Amino acid sequence: MATQTAAERRAGERVAYDAFLRECPTSQLLDRISDKWVSLILAALRQQGTMRYSDLGRKIPGVSQKMLTQTLRSLERDGLVSRTVTPSVPVRVDYRLTDLGTSLSGLMVAVKEWAETHIEQVWEARDQYDAAG
């Protein structure tokens, strides 16, 4: 049996990707990117370009420092966000979308805009559902 590189194994496994299976890597990725903090961070970076950590924290109401840090680390690990540290006092840390992150951020902005446009219809539907219940 010939040995395969990791890239060759992934290419072979790609044929079997099925996001409806819990073990599938695409299911895990969907779980990650469906987080509200992810969508808001990606939308903010798409809108502003490069942002400092503190600016992101101010832009996204309700996000704790812990969640912002965890989410940015996961986005960086997944190749969606790049982090640049500039040595200064205090240290300056900037975040920006990678090409991969930019390709996803358009979808996330569309979902954010859909929510902003349709929230009143959703509220009406909820009220009708609750009244009928």
Helices and strands as residue ranges (DSSP letters): H 6-14, H 25-33, H 36-48, E 51-52, H 53-59, H 65-77, E 81-86, E 92-97, H 99-132
